[in-house]
Amino acid sequence: MHGMALLLSVLILSFIVTSILVVPFINLLYTLKFQRAQQITRDVFGKLTPIFDLFHKDKVGVPVGGGLLVITVVSTLFAFLLPLLTRFGVEITSNHRSVSAEINVIFFTFLSFGILGLYDDIKKFFNFSNGFFGLRMKHKLFLQIILAIIISLMLFIQLGISFVHIPFIGTFELGAFYIPFAVFTIVAFANAVNITDGLDGLASGVLMISLFGLWYLSSAILDVPTSLFIALLIGSLISFLYFNVFPARIFMGDVGSLAFGATLAVIGLLTGKVIALIVIGAIFVIEITSSLAQLLSKKFLKRKILPAAPVHLTLQRHGWPEPKIVQRAWLLQIMLTIFGVWLAVL
C-alpha cells in the first residue's frame, strides 16, 4: 500500500473507533457525574475571575474528560499498528537515529502530560484541597517542567536532536542549550492549549488544523512513527470535534489540553521546524501571551491592559458570539498552517 494511502487508512480507522466509543463515553461521564460544576475560579495569583465565570456559566453540567477517550484510542491503536505493520512488511522509516526512541518520546509525552491533566480534572471535580491533592498552580508547573526535562533529555541524548531550523537563514546547532529551549517550548505549548480551551470547539479545531500541517512535514521526510501518530490523532480529534462544537456535548478537559499541547510541541521539535511550529501554533501563542501579560500587569502595574484575558474573552466582552470567534479562529488557523508549512519547506 502506498505510504499516504496507508496513513489515510489509519486516520479513517481512528475516526471510526472514536465515533463508535464517544457517545457511550459521554453517557459514562454523566453516570460518573464527571461534569463541569458551577464554581468560582481564580487566577494564579488567587484573584477572582468574574468575567471568565460569566461567560462560562452556561457550560455547567457538560461532561469533561473527552481528552481521555482520544488519548486511549490513539495510544491503543498506535501501540497495536506499529508492530502489525512491521509484521506485514511495511518499513518503519525514521528521520532519527532510533525508531524505538522516537516512539518512546511520543508515548511518554502523550501519556505523562495526560496523566497530569487527569489529576487536575479529578481534583476539580472531587474538590480536593489539602495534601497532595491540593497542589497549587506553581506545583503543577513544577511537575510540568520535570516532565519536560525528561522529554528534552530523551530528544537530546537518545535521538541526538540539538538544532533548530530558521527560515531564510539556515540550521543552527544549539548543543546543550537545546535542553532548556525544548523544556520551555513543551511547557509553553502545554499551557497554551490549556488556556485556549475555553470556547466550544476552539482548541480542538485549531489543534486539528495545525496537525494537518505538521502531518505534511513529517510525511515529507518519511518519518513513519510521527506521521502515523499524527494521523491517528487527527482522526480521533475529528470525531471528538463533532461533539465539541457549539453547543458542546463534551469538553476535552486538562487531560486532553495538556497532553495535546505538549505533544504538539514535541512533534514540532521532532521535525526540527520550531519556527514553523510557532507560526502554525500562533493562535495558541497569542492566547497564552495575552493571559501572561494580563497577569503580570495586574500584579505589577495594578491594572489590566486588556478588558479580559485570554484574547477570546476580550472578543466575547466586545459582544462577539462564541461560534463567530471559533469559526474565524479556524479560518485564521488554516492560513497560519499554510504559511508555517511554506516557511518550513523553504
N, C-alpha and C positions, 0 to 999 in steps of 0.2 A: 504493500500500500504506500502511495506517495506520502511524504512527510506531512504536508499541510492537510491532506485528506485524513490522515491519522489523528492529527491534533483537533480537527473539526469534529471528528467522530467522538473524541474524548470529551470535547465541550458539550456536545449534544447529550452524551451519556450522563454527565454531571448534572445537566439541566433536568433531565428526565427523573433521575434518582431523587434530586432535591424536591422536584414538583410532586412526586409521589408522597414524600415524607412531610412536607411543610404544613399541610392542613392538620394531620394528626399531631404534629409537634405543637402547633398553635393551641389546639384543644388541650394538650398535656399541660402547657404553660398556664392555661386557665384553671385546670384542675389543681395544679400546684399553687395557684394564686401568685404566680411569678409575674406580677403586673405592675405597671407604673403606678405609684401611690402619690396621693396628694402630699407634698412636702414643701417645707420652706428651705430653699437652698442658700448656700453661702459660697463666696469665692475663696481663694486660697488664703486670704488674709482674715477670713472669718466674717466678712461683711455680707449683709443680706443682698440678695439679687432680685428685687421685686419685679423688674422688667422681664427677666427670664421666667419667673413664676407666672406672670400674667399671660405670656404668650404660650405657655406650656400647660395651662390648667385644663384645656380640652383633651389633652393626651392621657389624662389619668385613666387607669383601667386597661390600657393597651398592654398586651404581653410583651415582655422584654427578654431577650436572650436568643434572638434569631441567629446571631453570630455563632452560637454553639452548634446549631444544626449545620451551618455552612462549613465550619471547621471539621466537624465529624465526617461529613460526606466527602469533602476534599481530601482529608488525611487518609481516610479508609481507601478511597479509590486510588490515590497516589501510591500508597503502600502496596496495593494489590496489582496495579497495572505495570509498574516498573519491572518486577521480576517476570510477569506474564509476557511482556513484550520481548524481554531478553530471551525467554524460552522459545518464542516463535521466530527468533532470528532477527529482530529489529535491533539495529546498532544504537546503543545509548551513547551518543557522542556528546562531548562537553568542551567548552572553551577553557576549562580549567584543568589543573594537574590531577585532580582526583574527582571522579564522578560520585563516589560514596561520600566524600567530604562535602561536596556541594549539596547533595541530598540531605545530609545531616544538618547543615546550616539552615536550609529552608524549613525542615521539620522542627528543629529546635526553636527557631524564631516564631513560627506559626503557633506552636503549642505552648511555649513558655509564656508569651505575652497573652495568649488566650486564657491560660490558667490564672494569670494575674488579674486580667479583666473580669473573669468569672468570680473571683474572690470579691472584687469590688462590687459587682452586681449583687452577690449574695449578702454582703454586708449591708447594702442599702435596703434590701427587702426584708431582712430579718432584724434590722435596726441594731446591729452590734455596735457598741460604742466604747467598750472597755477592753483592756488587754490587747492581745494580738489582733483581734478583730476590730480594734479601734484605731488602726494605723491611720495617721494623718496624711495629707497630700505630700508632705516632704518625705515621709517614709516610703510611700508608694513610688515617688520619683526616684528615691534611692534604690529601690528594688529594680526599677526600670533600667537605671544606669548599670547596675550589676549585671543584669541580663544582657544589656547592650555591649558591655565589656567582653563578656564571654563570646558573644557572636562576633565581635570585631576581631578578637584573637583567633577565632576559627577562620575568618576570612583572610587574615594576615599570615598566619602560620601554616594552616592546613592547605589553603588554596593559593597562597602566595600573591594575594591582591594587595597592592600598595600604591596604586596610581589613580589619577583622575584625568579624564579627557576634557579639555576645554576647547569648544568650537573656535575655529579660525586661528587658534594658537598652537595647539598640539597636546601631547600627553605628558603629564608631569608625575615624576616619581616622588612620593611623599615619605618613603621609608617608614620608620616607626611612628611618625606623626599621623600616619593613616589611621591608627587605632583611635585616638581621641576624635578625629574627624568623623570616622564611621560611627562612633558612640553618639556623637551629637546628632548626626543625621537620623539614626534609628530612633532615638528618644524624641526628637523633634517631630518626626512624621507620625509616630505612635500617638502622641498627644494632639497633633494637628487634626488627624482624622477623628479622634475622640471629641474634640471641640466642634468640628464641623457637623457632627451627627446630632443636629438639633432640630432639623426640619424633615418632614416626611420625604424620603427618597433623595435627600441632598447628598449625604456622604456616600451612600451605596451607589447612586447613579454616577457621581463624579468619579468614584473609585473604579467602577466598571469601565467607564470610557478611558480612563488613564491606563488601565491594564491592557487594553487593546494596543496602545502604543508600545508599551514595554514588551508585549507579546510579539509584535512585529520585530522589535530589535533583537530579542533573544532567538527568534526563529531565523533571523538573517545570519546569525553567527553559528547556527546549527547547535545551539545549546539545548539538547533534548530535555534534561531534567527540569530546567527552569521553564521552558516552553510548555511542557506537559502540565506542570503545576499551575501555570497561569491559565491555561485552557480550562482546567478543572475548576479553578476559582471563578473565572468569568461565567462559565455555565451555571454554577451554583448561585452566583450573585444575581444573574438574570431572573432566575426563579424566585429568589428572595425579594428582589426589587418589585416584582408583580404585587406582592402583598405589603410592600413597604411604601409604595407611592400614596399620595394623599387621597383619602384619609387612611392612614396606615393601620393595618391589622396586626402588625408586629414590628418591633424595633430590634436592631442588632445588639444593643447593649454594649457595655465596655468590653465584654468578652470578644465581641466582633471588632469594634473600632480599634482597640489596642493591638490585636493580632493582625488585622488587615493593614494598619498604618505601619507597624514595624516591618511587616513582610514586604510592603510596597517599597520601603527604603532599602531593604536587603536586596530585592530584585534589581533596583537601580544600581546598587553597589556591585552586584554580580556582573552586570553588563558593562560596568566601568563608565557609564554615562550619567554621572551625578548631576552635571549641569542640565542635561536633558530632563532628568528626574525633577529638578527644581522647577523647570518650566512646565512640564506635564502636571506636576503637583502644585502649581501656583495657587490654585484656589485654597488648598489646604494651608499653604504657606501664608496667604493673606489672612485667613481666618485665625490662625494661631498668633500671628504678628499683631493683629488688631486687639486680641484678648490680652496679650502681654503688655502692649502699650497702654491699654486701659488700666490694667492692674498697677503698673508702675506709676502712671500719672496720679492715680488715686492715692497711692502710697506716699509718693514723694512731693507731688505738686498739690495734693489735697483737692483735686478737681478732676472731672472727666474730660478727656479730649474727644470722645465720641458719645453720641446720645446713648448708645448701648453697644456692648461687645459680646460675642464677635460680630463681624460685619453684617451677617444675615439678620441679627436682631435689630441693628440700626435700620435696615431696609424695612423690617416689619414695623418699626416705630414710625417710619415715614408713611406707612399705610399700604405698602406692597402686600398683596395676598401671598400666602405661603406657596401655592402652586406656581405663581408667576416667578418668584425668586428661584425656586428649584429648577424650573424649565429653562430659565435664562442662564442659570449656572451650568446646566448640561450643555447648552449651545456654546457657551464660552469655553467649556472644557473640551469640546470637540476641536475647536480651533487651537487651544493650547496644546492638545495632544499632537495634532498635525504639525504645529510649529516645533514642538520638542523633538519629535521624530526627525524632522528636517534638519534641525541642529545636530542631532546625533549622527546622521549619515553624511555630514559634510566631510 
